[in-house]
């Protein structure tokens, strides 16, 4: 699923490893999330948002039209 984790992470001046350490996951999982190949739980999404100082809808929101196209 499309997200803006990479953009938010870069704005927060964090490496993938630093973000992974901050939220308790592996760097590889951060990479998969950024590529849209892994859908994190809501709890993990919130941890990521807190770590990069962003709101949930800024990073993970997908417009209905875009969601419908993928399903």
N, CA, C and O atoms as a MOPAC input file, in Angstrom:
PM7 MOZYME 1SCF
protein

 N      0.84400 1    -1.18200 1     0.00000 1
 C      0.00000 1     0.00000 1     0.00000 1
 C      0.88800 1     1.24400 1     0.00000 1
 O      1.90400 1     1.30100 1     0.69200 1
 N      0.48900 1     2.21300 1    -0.77400 1
 C      1.24900 1     3.46100 1    -0.86700 1
 C      1.23800 1     4.19800 1     0.46900 1
 O      0.23300 1     4.23300 1     1.18000 1
 N      2.39000 1     4.78400 1     0.78300 1
 C      2.50100 1     5.58800 1     1.99800 1
 C      3.60800 1     6.61900 1     1.81000 1
 O      4.29000 1     6.63000 1     0.78500 1
 N      3.78000 1     7.47500 1     2.79500 1
 C      4.78100 1     8.53400 1     2.72500 1
 C      5.80300 1     8.40300 1     3.85000 1
 O      6.31900 1     9.40100 1     4.35400 1
 N      6.08600 1     7.16800 1     4.23600 1
 C      7.02000 1     6.93400 1     5.33100 1
 C      8.40800 1     7.44700 1     4.98100 1
 O      9.04900 1     8.09900 1     5.80500 1
 N      8.87700 1     7.16600 1     3.78900 1
 C     10.23300 1     7.58700 1     3.41900 1
 C     10.36500 1     9.10500 1     3.46400 1
 O     11.34400 1     9.63000 1     3.99300 1
 N      9.39000 1     9.80200 1     2.91600 1
 C      9.43000 1    11.26600 1     2.90700 1
 C      9.46800 1    11.79800 1     4.33600 1
 O     10.26800 1    12.67700 1     4.65600 1
 N      8.60400 1    11.26300 1     5.18800 1
 C      8.55400 1    11.70900 1     6.58800 1
 C      9.85100 1    11.37300 1     7.31100 1
 O     10.34200 1    12.17000 1     8.11100 1
 N     10.40600 1    10.19800 1     7.03600 1
 C     11.65700 1     9.78700 1     7.68200 1
 C     12.79600 1    10.71100 1     7.28400 1
 O     13.57900 1    11.13200 1     8.13500 1
 N     12.89500 1    11.02500 1     6.01200 1
 C     13.95600 1    11.91100 1     5.53300 1
 C     13.79400 1    13.31400 1     6.12300 1
 O     14.77800 1    13.93600 1     6.52400 1
 N     12.55000 1    13.81500 1     6.17700 1
 C     12.29700 1    15.13000 1     6.77800 1
 C     12.70600 1    15.16000 1     8.24400 1
 O     13.13700 1    16.19400 1     8.75400 1
 N     12.56900 1    14.01700 1     8.91900 1
 C     12.93500 1    13.92300 1    10.33300 1
 C     14.42400 1    13.63800 1    10.51500 1
 O     14.89400 1    13.46000 1    11.63900 1
 N     15.16100 1    13.59600 1     9.41000 1
 C     16.60700 1    13.32800 1     9.43100 1
 C     16.94600 1    12.00100 1    10.11400 1
 O     17.87900 1    11.91700 1    10.91300 1
 N     16.17300 1    10.97600 1     9.78400 1
 C     16.41200 1     9.65500 1    10.32900 1
 C     16.81500 1     8.69400 1     9.21500 1
 O     16.30000 1     8.76700 1     8.10000 1
 N     17.73600 1     7.80000 1     9.53100 1
 C     18.03300 1     6.71100 1     8.60900 1
 C     16.98600 1     5.62100 1     8.82100 1
 O     16.22500 1     5.65500 1     9.78800 1
 N     16.95700 1     4.65800 1     7.90600 1
 C     16.05200 1     3.53400 1     8.10600 1
 C     16.37100 1     2.82600 1     9.42200 1
 O     15.46100 1     2.42600 1    10.14800 1
 N     17.65200 1     2.67200 1     9.72700 1
 C     18.04600 1     1.98300 1    10.95300 1
 C     17.60800 1     2.75800 1    12.18500 1
 O     17.14300 1     2.16400 1    13.15700 1
 N     17.75100 1     4.08200 1    12.15500 1
 C     17.34400 1     4.89300 1    13.29600 1
 C     15.83500 1     4.80700 1    13.53200 1
 O     15.38300 1     4.71600 1    14.67300 1
 N     15.06300 1     4.83600 1    12.44900 1
 C     13.61400 1     4.69900 1    12.58300 1
 C     13.26100 1     3.31000 1    13.10900 1
 O     12.40800 1     3.16300 1    13.98400 1
 N     13.92000 1     2.31000 1    12.57000 1
 C     13.67600 1     0.93700 1    13.02100 1
 C     13.94700 1     0.79600 1    14.51300 1
 O     13.15100 1     0.20700 1    15.24500 1
 N     15.06700 1     1.33600 1    14.95500 1
 C     15.42100 1     1.27300 1    16.38000 1
 C     14.39300 1     2.01600 1    17.23300 1
 O     14.04400 1     1.56400 1    18.32400 1
 N     13.91500 1     3.14200 1    16.73900 1
 C     12.96400 1     3.96100 1    17.49800 1
 C     11.61900 1     3.26300 1    17.68900 1
 O     10.94800 1     3.47500 1    18.70000 1
 N     11.22000 1     2.42700 1    16.71900 1
 C      9.89900 1     1.80200 1    16.80100 1
 C      9.96100 1     0.30400 1    17.08100 1
 O      8.92300 1    -0.35000 1    17.18400 1
 N     11.16500 1    -0.24400 1    17.20400 1
 C     11.30800 1    -1.64600 1    17.59500 1
 C     11.10500 1    -2.66400 1    16.49100 1
 O     10.58200 1    -3.75300 1    16.72800 1
 N     11.52500 1    -2.30400 1    15.26700 1
 C     11.45400 1    -3.24000 1    14.14800 1
 C     12.81900 1    -3.29200 1    13.46900 1
 O     13.74300 1    -2.59100 1    13.88100 1
 N     12.95000 1    -4.10600 1    12.44300 1
 C     14.21700 1    -4.19000 1    11.72500 1
 C     14.28600 1    -3.14700 1    10.61600 1
 O     13.26300 1    -2.63200 1    10.16600 1
 N     15.50300 1    -2.84600 1    10.18600 1
 C     15.68700 1    -1.93100 1     9.06300 1
 C     15.02500 1    -2.49000 1     7.80800 1
 O     14.48200 1    -1.74100 1     6.99700 1
 N     15.07400 1    -3.81300 1     7.65700 1
 C     14.45800 1    -4.45000 1     6.48700 1
 C     12.94700 1    -4.23800 1     6.47600 1
 O     12.34800 1    -4.06600 1     5.41500 1
 N     12.33500 1    -4.25200 1     7.65100 1
 C     10.89500 1    -4.00600 1     7.72400 1
 C     10.57200 1    -2.57000 1     7.35300 1
 O      9.57900 1    -2.31500 1     6.67300 1
 N     11.39600 1    -1.63400 1     7.78800 1
 C     11.20100 1    -0.23000 1     7.38600 1
 C     11.27400 1    -0.12700 1     5.86800 1
 O     10.44400 1     0.54000 1     5.25000 1
 N     12.24700 1    -0.77500 1     5.27100 1
 C     12.40300 1    -0.75500 1     3.82000 1
 C     11.15800 1    -1.30500 1     3.12800 1
 O     10.67400 1    -0.71300 1     2.16200 1
 N     10.64300 1    -2.41600 1     3.60800 1
 C      9.44300 1    -3.01500 1     3.01300 1
 C      8.22900 1    -2.10700 1     3.16000 1
 O      7.41800 1    -1.99800 1     2.24100 1
 N      8.10100 1    -1.45400 1     4.31700 1
 C      6.98700 1    -0.51500 1     4.52700 1
 C      7.10300 1     0.63300 1     3.53500 1
 O      6.11700 1     1.00900 1     2.90100 1
 N      8.30500 1     1.19200 1     3.39800 1
 C      8.49900 1     2.31600 1     2.47900 1
 C      8.19500 1     1.93000 1     1.03400 1
 O      7.71400 1     2.76100 1     0.26300 1
 N      8.46500 1     0.69900 1     0.66200 1
 C      8.20100 1     0.22600 1    -0.69900 1
 C      6.75200 1    -0.19900 1    -0.90000 1
 O      6.34600 1    -0.51500 1    -2.01900 1
 N      5.97400 1    -0.20800 1     0.17300 1
 C      4.58500 1    -0.62000 1     0.07100 1
 C      4.40200 1    -2.12800 1    -0.00900 1
 O      3.35200 1    -2.60800 1    -0.43600 1
 N      5.41800 1    -2.87300 1     0.39800 1
 C      5.35400 1    -4.33400 1     0.32600 1
 C      5.00900 1    -4.97300 1     1.66400 1
 O      4.91200 1    -6.19600 1     1.76200 1
 N      4.82600 1    -4.16000 1     2.68600 1
 C      4.45300 1    -4.65200 1     4.01500 1
 C      3.46900 1    -3.66400 1     4.61300 1
 O      3.74100 1    -2.46500 1     4.68000 1
 N      2.32500 1    -4.17000 1     5.04400 1
 C      1.31400 1    -3.31900 1     5.66700 1
 C      1.43300 1    -3.41700 1     7.18400 1
 O      1.09400 1    -4.44500 1     7.76900 1
 N      1.90700 1    -2.36500 1     7.81200 1
 C      2.07700 1    -2.39800 1     9.26900 1
 C      0.73600 1    -2.34100 1     9.99100 1
 O     -0.26300 1    -1.86300 1     9.45300 1
 N      0.74300 1    -2.83500 1    11.20700 1
 C     -0.44800 1    -2.73400 1    12.05700 1
 C     -0.70900 1    -1.26800 1    12.38400 1
 O      0.16000 1    -0.41400 1    12.20800 1
 N     -1.89300 1    -0.99800 1    12.85200 1
 C     -2.22200 1     0.37000 1    13.26100 1
 C     -1.28500 1     0.83100 1    14.36800 1
 O     -0.83300 1     1.97600 1    14.36900 1
 N     -0.99700 1    -0.05100 1    15.29700 1
 C     -0.08900 1     0.28600 1    16.39900 1
 C      1.28600 1     0.68600 1    15.86700 1
 O      1.86700 1     1.67100 1    16.32300 1
 N      1.80400 1    -0.07100 1    14.91300 1
 C      3.11000 1     0.25700 1    14.33100 1
 C      3.03200 1     1.55900 1    13.54100 1
 O      3.95900 1     2.36700 1    13.58900 1
 N      1.94600 1     1.76700 1    12.82100 1
 C      1.76900 1     3.03300 1    12.09000 1
 C      1.85300 1     4.21500 1    13.05000 1
 O      2.50200 1     5.21800 1    12.75500 1
 N      1.19900 1     4.09300 1    14.19200 1
 C      1.23100 1     5.17100 1    15.18000 1
 C      2.63300 1     5.38200 1    15.73900 1
 O      3.06100 1     6.52200 1    15.91600 1
 N      3.34600 1     4.30600 1    16.01600 1
 C      4.72300 1     4.42500 1    16.49900 1
 C      5.59600 1     5.14800 1    15.46700 1
 O      6.41400 1     5.99600 1    15.82200 1
 N      5.41700 1     4.81200 1    14.21200 1
 C      6.17700 1     5.47600 1    13.14300 1
 C      5.83900 1     6.95900 1    13.12000 1
 O      6.73600 1     7.79800 1    13.03100 1
 N      4.56100 1     7.29000 1    13.20000 1
 C      4.14200 1     8.69300 1    13.18800 1
 C      4.75800 1     9.46400 1    14.34700 1
 O      5.23800 1    10.58200 1    14.16100 1
 N      4.74900 1     8.88100 1    15.53700 1
 C      5.34200 1     9.55500 1    16.69000 1
 C      6.84100 1     9.75800 1    16.49000 1
 O      7.38700 1    10.79500 1    16.86500 1
 N      7.50000 1     8.77200 1    15.90100 1
 C      8.95500 1     8.84600 1    15.71300 1
 C      9.35300 1     9.91900 1    14.70600 1
 O     10.41400 1    10.52900 1    14.83900 1
 N      8.51000 1    10.15600 1    13.69500 1
 C      8.85100 1    11.15200 1    12.66700 1
 C      8.07500 1    12.45600 1    12.86000 1
 O      8.15000 1    13.35800 1    12.02600 1
 N      7.33100 1    12.54900 1    13.96400 1
 C      6.58100 1    13.76600 1    14.30700 1
 C      5.60400 1    14.16500 1    13.20400 1
 O      5.58700 1    15.30700 1    12.74500 1
 N      4.78600 1    13.18300 1    12.79000 1
 C      3.78700 1    13.42700 1    11.75300 1
 C      2.46400 1    12.80800 1    12.17200 1
 O      2.40800 1    11.98200 1    13.08300 1
 N      1.40500 1    13.21900 1    11.49400 1
 C      0.08300 1    12.68200 1    11.77500 1
 C     -0.17400 1    11.45400 1    10.90800 1
 O      0.38300 1    11.31600 1     9.81800 1
 N     -1.01400 1    10.58200 1    11.40500 1
 C     -1.32700 1     9.33900 1    10.71200 1
 C     -1.80100 1     9.58700 1     9.28000 1
 O     -1.36300 1     8.91000 1     8.35000 1
 N     -2.69100 1    10.55500 1     9.10900 1
 C     -3.22000 1    10.80300 1     7.76900 1
 C     -2.18600 1    11.42400 1     6.83000 1
 O     -2.34500 1    11.34100 1     5.61200 1
 N     -1.15200 1    12.03000 1     7.35300 1
 C     -0.09400 1    12.58800 1     6.50900 1
 C      0.78100 1    11.49500 1     5.90200 1
 O      1.35700 1    11.67700 1     4.83000 1
 N      0.87600 1    10.37900 1     6.58300 1
 C      1.77900 1     9.32000 1     6.13800 1
 C      1.05400 1     8.15400 1     5.49000 1
 O      1.52300 1     7.61300 1     4.48900 1
 N     -0.07800 1     7.76300 1     6.04700 1
 C     -0.70900 1     6.52500 1     5.60200 1
 C     -2.05100 1     6.67900 1     4.90100 1
 O     -2.60300 1     5.68300 1     4.43300 1
 N     -2.59200 1     7.88000 1     4.81100 1
 C     -3.90900 1     8.03000 1     4.21600 1
 C     -3.86900 1     7.77900 1     2.72100 1
 O     -2.96300 1     8.23900 1     2.02700 1
 N     -4.86900 1     7.03800 1     2.22400 1
 C     -5.03200 1     6.78600 1     0.79600 1
 C     -6.43700 1     7.23100 1     0.42200 1
 O     -7.41100 1     6.82800 1     1.05800 1
 N     -6.54100 1     8.05600 1    -0.60300 1
 C     -7.85800 1     8.52000 1    -1.03700 1
 C     -8.68500 1     7.34500 1    -1.55300 1
 O     -8.13200 1     6.38600 1    -2.09100 1
 N     -9.99400 1     7.41500 1    -1.39200 1
 C    -10.87800 1     6.32300 1    -1.77000 1
 C    -10.69200 1     5.91100 1    -3.22500 1
 O    -10.67400 1     4.71900 1    -3.53200 1
 N    -10.55500 1     6.86700 1    -4.11000 1
 C    -10.39800 1     6.56000 1    -5.53200 1
 C     -9.14500 1     5.72700 1    -5.77700 1
 O     -9.15700 1     4.77100 1    -6.55200 1
 N     -8.08400 1     6.10300 1    -5.11000 1
 C     -6.82200 1     5.37700 1    -5.25300 1
 C     -6.94200 1     3.97700 1    -4.65600 1
 O     -6.42400 1     3.01200 1    -5.21900 1
 N     -7.61900 1     3.86700 1    -3.52900 1
 C     -7.82700 1     2.58100 1    -2.88500 1
 C     -8.65700 1     1.67500 1    -3.78300 1
 O     -8.34000 1     0.49500 1    -3.93000 1
 N     -9.72100 1     2.21200 1    -4.38700 1
 C    -10.60700 1     1.43000 1    -5.25300 1
 C     -9.85800 1     0.91100 1    -6.47700 1
 O    -10.13200 1    -0.19300 1    -6.94800 1
 N     -8.91800 1     1.69400 1    -6.99200 1
 C     -8.14900 1     1.27800 1    -8.16800 1
 C     -7.31000 1     0.03600 1    -7.87000 1
 O     -7.09500 1    -0.79100 1    -8.75500 1
 N     -6.84700 1    -0.09600 1    -6.65600 1
 C     -5.95700 1    -1.20000 1    -6.30600 1
 C     -6.71500 1    -2.44900 1    -5.88700 1
 O     -6.12000 1    -3.52200 1    -5.79200 1
 N     -8.00100 1    -2.33600 1    -5.63600 1
 C     -8.77200 1    -3.50100 1    -5.17300 1
 C     -9.70800 1    -4.00700 1    -6.23400 1
 O    -10.42800 1    -4.98000 1    -6.00800 1

